[in-house]
Amino acid sequence: MGNRSSCRSCRHCTPPAGAEAGWCQLRRLPIHPELASELWCHHWTPRPPRLPQLGEPQRQEPAPRDRQLALTDLLES
């Protein structure tokens, strides 16, 4: 569906859940689940993107930068 203009992608509409109808909060109308991806009106406003929730940052020890990589073990085999 992406950014296609429809009730399903509108900021003002609550999308349908299963067989339950969706709801247009602006026009106060129920939206039939089979028609939600086809209907749109001139009030259509895109939904903000759904980004993943970031948890508390984990502290990681920085990698030592003054260490030479040991490639000789790989090359000698």
PDB file as gemmi writes it, atoms N, CA and C in Angstrom:
CRYST1    1.000    1.000    1.000  90.00  90.00  90.00 P 1                      
ATOM      1  N   MET A   1       0.818  -1.178   0.000  1.00  0.00           N  
ATOM      2  CA  MET A   1       0.000   0.000   0.000  1.00  0.00           C  
ATOM      3  C   MET A   1       0.875   1.260   0.000  1.00  0.00           C  
ATOM      4  N   GLY A   2       1.880   1.313   0.871  1.00  0.00           N  
ATOM      5  CA  GLY A   2       2.816   2.418   0.867  1.00  0.00           C  
ATOM      6  C   GLY A   2       2.161   3.766   1.051  1.00  0.00           C  
ATOM      7  N   ASN A   3       2.528   4.713   0.175  1.00  0.00           N  
ATOM      8  CA  ASN A   3       2.018   6.070   0.277  1.00  0.00           C  
ATOM      9  C   ASN A   3       0.838   6.324  -0.644  1.00  0.00           C  
ATOM     10  N   ARG A   4       0.193   5.282  -1.109  1.00  0.00           N  
ATOM     11  CA  ARG A   4      -0.948   5.458  -2.000  1.00  0.00           C  
ATOM     12  C   ARG A   4      -2.075   6.164  -1.255  1.00  0.00           C  
ATOM     13  N   SER A   5      -2.714   7.126  -1.884  1.00  0.00           N  
ATOM     14  CA  SER A   5      -3.785   7.889  -1.254  1.00  0.00           C  
ATOM     15  C   SER A   5      -5.003   7.004  -1.045  1.00  0.00           C  
ATOM     16  N   SER A   6      -5.258   6.615   0.185  1.00  0.00           N  
ATOM     17  CA  SER A   6      -6.455   5.852   0.514  1.00  0.00           C  
ATOM     18  C   SER A   6      -6.729   6.011   1.998  1.00  0.00           C  
ATOM     19  N   CYS A   7      -7.896   5.576   2.424  1.00  0.00           N  
ATOM     20  CA  CYS A   7      -8.241   5.655   3.848  1.00  0.00           C  
ATOM     21  C   CYS A   7      -7.272   4.850   4.694  1.00  0.00           C  
ATOM     22  N   ARG A   8      -6.739   3.783   4.132  1.00  0.00           N  
ATOM     23  CA  ARG A   8      -5.825   2.921   4.882  1.00  0.00           C  
ATOM     24  C   ARG A   8      -4.514   3.643   5.218  1.00  0.00           C  
ATOM     25  N   SER A   9      -4.106   4.600   4.397  1.00  0.00           N  
ATOM     26  CA  SER A   9      -2.855   5.311   4.629  1.00  0.00           C  
ATOM     27  C   SER A   9      -3.064   6.750   5.101  1.00  0.00           C  
ATOM     28  N   CYS A  10      -4.285   7.083   5.513  1.00  0.00           N  
ATOM     29  CA  CYS A  10      -4.603   8.451   5.928  1.00  0.00           C  
ATOM     30  C   CYS A  10      -4.402   8.634   7.421  1.00  0.00           C  
ATOM     31  N   ARG A  11      -3.903   9.772   7.793  1.00  0.00           N  
ATOM     32  CA  ARG A  11      -3.666  10.108   9.194  1.00  0.00           C  
ATOM     33  C   ARG A  11      -4.972  10.196   9.981  1.00  0.00           C  
ATOM     34  N   HIS A  12      -6.066  10.548   9.340  1.00  0.00           N  
ATOM     35  CA  HIS A  12      -7.341  10.750  10.024  1.00  0.00           C  
ATOM     36  C   HIS A  12      -8.137   9.464  10.219  1.00  0.00           C  
ATOM     37  N   CYS A  13      -7.728   8.376   9.593  1.00  0.00           N  
ATOM     38  CA  CYS A  13      -8.502   7.133   9.650  1.00  0.00           C  
ATOM     39  C   CYS A  13      -7.846   6.096  10.548  1.00  0.00           C  
ATOM     40  N   THR A  14      -8.682   5.419  11.313  1.00  0.00           N  
ATOM     41  CA  THR A  14      -8.241   4.256  12.077  1.00  0.00           C  
ATOM     42  C   THR A  14      -8.467   3.066  11.166  1.00  0.00           C  
ATOM     43  N   PRO A  15      -7.407   2.337  10.804  1.00  0.00           N  
ATOM     44  CA  PRO A  15      -7.584   1.248   9.841  1.00  0.00           C  
ATOM     45  C   PRO A  15      -8.459   0.133  10.387  1.00  0.00           C  
ATOM     46  N   PRO A  16      -9.150  -0.580   9.493  1.00  0.00           N  
ATOM     47  CA  PRO A  16      -9.990  -1.697   9.925  1.00  0.00           C  
ATOM     48  C   PRO A  16      -9.151  -2.817  10.524  1.00  0.00           C  
ATOM     49  N   ALA A  17      -9.718  -3.471  11.533  1.00  0.00           N  
ATOM     50  CA  ALA A  17      -9.043  -4.603  12.173  1.00  0.00           C  
ATOM     51  C   ALA A  17      -9.881  -5.847  11.947  1.00  0.00           C  
ATOM     52  N   GLY A  18      -9.396  -6.740  11.073  1.00  0.00           N  
ATOM     53  CA  GLY A  18     -10.139  -7.963  10.772  1.00  0.00           C  
ATOM     54  C   GLY A  18     -11.438  -7.638  10.054  1.00  0.00           C  
ATOM     55  N   ALA A  19     -12.551  -8.163  10.574  1.00  0.00           N  
ATOM     56  CA  ALA A  19     -13.859  -7.918   9.965  1.00  0.00           C  
ATOM     57  C   ALA A  19     -14.480  -6.618  10.474  1.00  0.00           C  
ATOM     58  N   GLU A  20     -13.842  -6.017  11.467  1.00  0.00           N  
ATOM     59  CA  GLU A  20     -14.351  -4.772  12.050  1.00  0.00           C  
ATOM     60  C   GLU A  20     -14.077  -3.604  11.096  1.00  0.00           C  
ATOM     61  N   ALA A  21     -15.022  -2.682  10.988  1.00  0.00           N  
ATOM     62  CA  ALA A  21     -14.880  -1.533  10.097  1.00  0.00           C  
ATOM     63  C   ALA A  21     -13.880  -0.530  10.657  1.00  0.00           C  
ATOM     64  N   GLY A  22     -13.210   0.180   9.759  1.00  0.00           N  
ATOM     65  CA  GLY A  22     -12.331   1.264  10.172  1.00  0.00           C  
ATOM     66  C   GLY A  22     -13.169   2.488  10.506  1.00  0.00           C  
ATOM     67  N   TRP A  23     -12.498   3.576  10.866  1.00  0.00           N  
ATOM     68  CA  TRP A  23     -13.236   4.765  11.265  1.00  0.00           C  
ATOM     69  C   TRP A  23     -12.508   6.007  10.781  1.00  0.00           C  
ATOM     70  N   CYS A  24     -13.228   6.881  10.077  1.00  0.00           N  
ATOM     71  CA  CYS A  24     -12.679   8.168   9.658  1.00  0.00           C  
ATOM     72  C   CYS A  24     -12.975   9.158  10.784  1.00  0.00           C  
ATOM     73  N   GLN A  25     -11.941   9.620  11.457  1.00  0.00           N  
ATOM     74  CA  GLN A  25     -12.112  10.530  12.587  1.00  0.00           C  
ATOM     75  C   GLN A  25     -12.521  11.922  12.135  1.00  0.00           C  
ATOM     76  N   LEU A  26     -12.167  12.294  10.928  1.00  0.00           N  
ATOM     77  CA  LEU A  26     -12.496  13.622  10.425  1.00  0.00           C  
ATOM     78  C   LEU A  26     -13.959  13.714   9.994  1.00  0.00           C  
ATOM     79  N   ARG A  27     -14.419  12.734   9.234  1.00  0.00           N  
ATOM     80  CA  ARG A  27     -15.801  12.735   8.749  1.00  0.00           C  
ATOM     81  C   ARG A  27     -16.756  11.957   9.645  1.00  0.00           C  
ATOM     82  N   ARG A  28     -16.192  11.237  10.628  1.00  0.00           N  
ATOM     83  CA  ARG A  28     -16.984  10.421  11.564  1.00  0.00           C  
ATOM     84  C   ARG A  28     -17.869   9.422  10.825  1.00  0.00           C  
ATOM     85  N   LEU A  29     -17.190   8.636   9.970  1.00  0.00           N  
ATOM     86  CA  LEU A  29     -17.857   7.617   9.166  1.00  0.00           C  
ATOM     87  C   LEU A  29     -17.157   6.281   9.343  1.00  0.00           C  
ATOM     88  N   PRO A  30     -17.918   5.184   9.376  1.00  0.00           N  
ATOM     89  CA  PRO A  30     -17.263   3.868   9.359  1.00  0.00           C  
ATOM     90  C   PRO A  30     -16.750   3.572   7.953  1.00  0.00           C  
ATOM     91  N   ILE A  31     -15.620   2.896   7.881  1.00  0.00           N  
ATOM     92  CA  ILE A  31     -15.006   2.533   6.594  1.00  0.00           C  
ATOM     93  C   ILE A  31     -14.983   1.017   6.501  1.00  0.00           C  
ATOM     94  N   HIS A  32     -15.643   0.477   5.493  1.00  0.00           N  
ATOM     95  CA  HIS A  32     -15.711  -0.972   5.298  1.00  0.00           C  
ATOM     96  C   HIS A  32     -14.310  -1.496   4.995  1.00  0.00           C  
ATOM     97  N   PRO A  33     -13.895  -2.632   5.618  1.00  0.00           N  
ATOM     98  CA  PRO A  33     -12.531  -3.142   5.425  1.00  0.00           C  
ATOM     99  C   PRO A  33     -12.163  -3.429   3.971  1.00  0.00           C  
ATOM    100  N   GLU A  34     -13.109  -3.875   3.159  1.00  0.00           N  
ATOM    101  CA  GLU A  34     -12.801  -4.189   1.760  1.00  0.00           C  
ATOM    102  C   GLU A  34     -12.632  -2.934   0.911  1.00  0.00           C  
ATOM    103  N   LEU A  35     -13.151  -1.802   1.378  1.00  0.00           N  
ATOM    104  CA  LEU A  35     -13.070  -0.563   0.603  1.00  0.00           C  
ATOM    105  C   LEU A  35     -12.009   0.402   1.117  1.00  0.00           C  
ATOM    106  N   ALA A  36     -11.416   0.114   2.271  1.00  0.00           N  
ATOM    107  CA  ALA A  36     -10.469   1.051   2.888  1.00  0.00           C  
ATOM    108  C   ALA A  36      -9.265   1.342   1.999  1.00  0.00           C  
ATOM    109  N   SER A  37      -8.826   0.377   1.196  1.00  0.00           N  
ATOM    110  CA  SER A  37      -7.663   0.622   0.338  1.00  0.00           C  
ATOM    111  C   SER A  37      -8.045   1.320  -0.967  1.00  0.00           C  
ATOM    112  N   GLU A  38      -9.335   1.467  -1.244  1.00  0.00           N  
ATOM    113  CA  GLU A  38      -9.788   2.103  -2.487  1.00  0.00           C  
ATOM    114  C   GLU A  38     -10.367   3.504  -2.266  1.00  0.00           C  
ATOM    115  N   LEU A  39     -10.897   3.771  -1.084  1.00  0.00           N  
ATOM    116  CA  LEU A  39     -11.542   5.061  -0.818  1.00  0.00           C  
ATOM    117  C   LEU A  39     -10.525   6.113  -0.400  1.00  0.00           C  
ATOM    118  N   TRP A  40     -10.794   7.355  -0.757  1.00  0.00           N  
ATOM    119  CA  TRP A  40     -10.005   8.483  -0.299  1.00  0.00           C  
ATOM    120  C   TRP A  40     -10.839   9.746  -0.474  1.00  0.00           C  
ATOM    121  N   CYS A  41     -10.468  10.810   0.195  1.00  0.00           N  
ATOM    122  CA  CYS A  41     -11.178  12.083   0.036  1.00  0.00           C  
ATOM    123  C   CYS A  41     -10.145  13.204  -0.034  1.00  0.00           C  
ATOM    124  N   HIS A  42     -10.609  14.426  -0.244  1.00  0.00           N  
ATOM    125  CA  HIS A  42      -9.668  15.538  -0.391  1.00  0.00           C  
ATOM    126  C   HIS A  42      -9.025  15.935   0.938  1.00  0.00           C  
ATOM    127  N   HIS A  43      -9.449  15.335   2.050  1.00  0.00           N  
ATOM    128  CA  HIS A  43      -8.831  15.581   3.355  1.00  0.00           C  
ATOM    129  C   HIS A  43      -7.683  14.621   3.623  1.00  0.00           C  
ATOM    130  N   TRP A  44      -7.364  13.745   2.649  1.00  0.00           N  
ATOM    131  CA  TRP A  44      -6.337  12.735   2.863  1.00  0.00           C  
ATOM    132  C   TRP A  44      -5.021  13.388   3.261  1.00  0.00           C  
ATOM    133  N   THR A  45      -4.460  12.904   4.356  1.00  0.00           N  
ATOM    134  CA  THR A  45      -3.172  13.369   4.859  1.00  0.00           C  
ATOM    135  C   THR A  45      -2.339  12.127   5.164  1.00  0.00           C  
ATOM    136  N   PRO A  46      -1.118  12.039   4.663  1.00  0.00           N  
ATOM    137  CA  PRO A  46      -0.340  10.817   4.892  1.00  0.00           C  
ATOM    138  C   PRO A  46      -0.036  10.598   6.369  1.00  0.00           C  
ATOM    139  N   ARG A  47      -0.011   9.325   6.746  1.00  0.00           N  
ATOM    140  CA  ARG A  47       0.379   8.952   8.108  1.00  0.00           C  
ATOM    141  C   ARG A  47       1.874   9.168   8.278  1.00  0.00           C  
ATOM    142  N   PRO A  48       2.296   9.482   9.481  1.00  0.00           N  
ATOM    143  CA  PRO A  48       3.737   9.539   9.705  1.00  0.00           C  
ATOM    144  C   PRO A  48       4.307   8.121   9.626  1.00  0.00           C  
ATOM    145  N   PRO A  49       5.568   7.962   9.280  1.00  0.00           N  
ATOM    146  CA  PRO A  49       6.133   6.616   9.162  1.00  0.00           C  
ATOM    147  C   PRO A  49       6.161   5.906  10.512  1.00  0.00           C  
ATOM    148  N   ARG A  50       6.011   4.587  10.473  1.00  0.00           N  
ATOM    149  CA  ARG A  50       6.104   3.780  11.686  1.00  0.00           C  
ATOM    150  C   ARG A  50       7.545   3.315  11.831  1.00  0.00           C  
ATOM    151  N   LEU A  51       8.233   3.909  12.753  1.00  0.00           N  
ATOM    152  CA  LEU A  51       9.629   3.576  12.981  1.00  0.00           C  
ATOM    153  C   LEU A  51       9.744   2.637  14.169  1.00  0.00           C  
ATOM    154  N   PRO A  52      10.742   1.783  14.168  1.00  0.00           N  
ATOM    155  CA  PRO A  52      10.895   0.871  15.308  1.00  0.00           C  
ATOM    156  C   PRO A  52      11.252   1.647  16.570  1.00  0.00           C  
ATOM    157  N   GLN A  53      10.769   1.153  17.701  1.00  0.00           N  
ATOM    158  CA  GLN A  53      11.080   1.770  18.981  1.00  0.00           C  
ATOM    159  C   GLN A  53      12.502   1.409  19.378  1.00  0.00           C  
ATOM    160  N   LEU A  54      13.239   2.394  19.781  1.00  0.00           N  
ATOM    161  CA  LEU A  54      14.597   2.157  20.225  1.00  0.00           C  
ATOM    162  C   LEU A  54      14.589   1.985  21.731  1.00  0.00           C  
ATOM    163  N   GLY A  55      15.220   0.942  22.174  1.00  0.00           N  
ATOM    164  CA  GLY A  55      15.311   0.699  23.604  1.00  0.00           C  
ATOM    165  C   GLY A  55      16.416   1.548  24.216  1.00  0.00           C  
ATOM    166  N   GLU A  56      16.695   1.276  25.451  1.00  0.00           N  
ATOM    167  CA  GLU A  56      17.769   1.975  26.124  1.00  0.00           C  
ATOM    168  C   GLU A  56      19.090   1.580  25.473  1.00  0.00           C  
ATOM    169  N   PRO A  57      19.921   2.548  25.162  1.00  0.00           N  
ATOM    170  CA  PRO A  57      21.180   2.199  24.492  1.00  0.00           C  
ATOM    171  C   PRO A  57      22.048   1.334  25.390  1.00  0.00           C  
ATOM    172  N   GLN A  58      22.632   0.313  24.790  1.00  0.00           N  
ATOM    173  CA  GLN A  58      23.507  -0.579  25.532  1.00  0.00           C  
ATOM    174  C   GLN A  58      24.929  -0.048  25.459  1.00  0.00           C  
ATOM    175  N   ARG A  59      25.581  -0.098  26.581  1.00  0.00           N  
ATOM    176  CA  ARG A  59      26.969   0.370  26.615  1.00  0.00           C  
ATOM    177  C   ARG A  59      27.872  -0.732  26.072  1.00  0.00           C  
ATOM    178  N   GLN A  60      28.631  -0.397  25.076  1.00  0.00           N  
ATOM    179  CA  GLN A  60      29.585  -1.333  24.508  1.00  0.00           C  
ATOM    180  C   GLN A  60      30.976  -0.753  24.659  1.00  0.00           C  
ATOM    181  N   GLU A  61      31.901  -1.624  24.952  1.00  0.00           N  
ATOM    182  CA  GLU A  61      33.282  -1.183  25.063  1.00  0.00           C  
ATOM    183  C   GLU A  61      33.798  -0.869  23.655  1.00  0.00           C  
ATOM    184  N   PRO A  62      34.423   0.266  23.486  1.00  0.00           N  
ATOM    185  CA  PRO A  62      34.969   0.572  22.152  1.00  0.00           C  
ATOM    186  C   PRO A  62      36.112  -0.387  21.819  1.00  0.00           C  
ATOM    187  N   ALA A  63      36.191  -0.723  20.552  1.00  0.00           N  
ATOM    188  CA  ALA A  63      37.266  -1.607  20.099  1.00  0.00           C  
ATOM    189  C   ALA A  63      38.591  -0.874  20.227  1.00  0.00           C  
ATOM    190  N   PRO A  64      39.625  -1.574  20.697  1.00  0.00           N  
ATOM    191  CA  PRO A  64      40.935  -0.904  20.798  1.00  0.00           C  
ATOM    192  C   PRO A  64      41.426  -0.526  19.407  1.00  0.00           C  
ATOM    193  N   ARG A  65      41.856   0.694  19.249  1.00  0.00           N  
ATOM    194  CA  ARG A  65      42.258   1.189  17.934  1.00  0.00           C  
ATOM    195  C   ARG A  65      43.768   1.096  17.710  1.00  0.00           C  
ATOM    196  N   ASP A  66      44.509   0.825  18.749  1.00  0.00           N  
ATOM    197  CA  ASP A  66      45.958   0.780  18.589  1.00  0.00           C  
ATOM    198  C   ASP A  66      46.478  -0.643  18.432  1.00  0.00           C  
ATOM    199  N   ARG A  67      45.591  -1.563  18.075  1.00  0.00           N  
ATOM    200  CA  ARG A  67      45.969  -2.968  17.961  1.00  0.00           C  
ATOM    201  C   ARG A  67      46.137  -3.339  16.490  1.00  0.00           C  
ATOM    202  N   GLN A  68      47.225  -4.001  16.184  1.00  0.00           N  
ATOM    203  CA  GLN A  68      47.500  -4.442  14.821  1.00  0.00           C  
ATOM    204  C   GLN A  68      46.721  -5.730  14.545  1.00  0.00           C  
ATOM    205  N   LEU A  69      46.113  -5.839  13.374  1.00  0.00           N  
ATOM    206  CA  LEU A  69      45.425  -7.069  13.001  1.00  0.00           C  
ATOM    207  C   LEU A  69      46.466  -8.139  12.699  1.00  0.00           C  
ATOM    208  N   ALA A  70      46.220  -9.332  13.196  1.00  0.00           N  
ATOM    209  CA  ALA A  70      47.147 -10.442  12.984  1.00  0.00           C  
ATOM    210  C   ALA A  70      46.667 -11.290  11.822  1.00  0.00           C  
ATOM    211  N   LEU A  71      47.200 -11.025  10.629  1.00  0.00           N  
ATOM    212  CA  LEU A  71      46.808 -11.766   9.432  1.00  0.00           C  
ATOM    213  C   LEU A  71      47.783 -12.898   9.130  1.00  0.00           C  
ATOM    214  N   THR A  72      48.903 -12.954   9.795  1.00  0.00           N  
ATOM    215  CA  THR A  72      49.891 -13.983   9.500  1.00  0.00           C  
ATOM    216  C   THR A  72      49.355 -15.382   9.759  1.00  0.00           C  
ATOM    217  N   ASP A  73      48.529 -15.542  10.791  1.00  0.00           N  
ATOM    218  CA  ASP A  73      47.941 -16.871  11.068  1.00  0.00           C  
ATOM    219  C   ASP A  73      47.038 -17.320   9.934  1.00  0.00           C  
ATOM    220  N   LEU A  74      46.355 -16.408   9.301  1.00  0.00           N  
ATOM    221  CA  LEU A  74      45.470 -16.761   8.187  1.00  0.00           C  
ATOM    222  C   LEU A  74      46.252 -17.087   6.916  1.00  0.00           C  
ATOM    223  N   LEU A  75      47.335 -16.366   6.684  1.00  0.00           N  
ATOM    224  CA  LEU A  75      48.108 -16.540   5.452  1.00  0.00           C  
ATOM    225  C   LEU A  75      48.988 -17.788   5.485  1.00  0.00           C  
ATOM    226  N   GLU A  76      49.440 -18.210   6.654  1.00  0.00           N  
ATOM    227  CA  GLU A  76      50.332 -19.362   6.761  1.00  0.00           C  
ATOM    228  C   GLU A  76      49.613 -20.687   6.593  1.00  0.00           C  
ATOM    229  N   SER A  77      48.312 -20.744   6.779  1.00  0.00           N  
ATOM    230  CA  SER A  77      47.586 -22.008   6.705  1.00  0.00           C  
ATOM    231  C   SER A  77      47.480 -22.542   5.303  1.00  0.00           C  
TER     232      SER A  77                                                      
END                                                                             
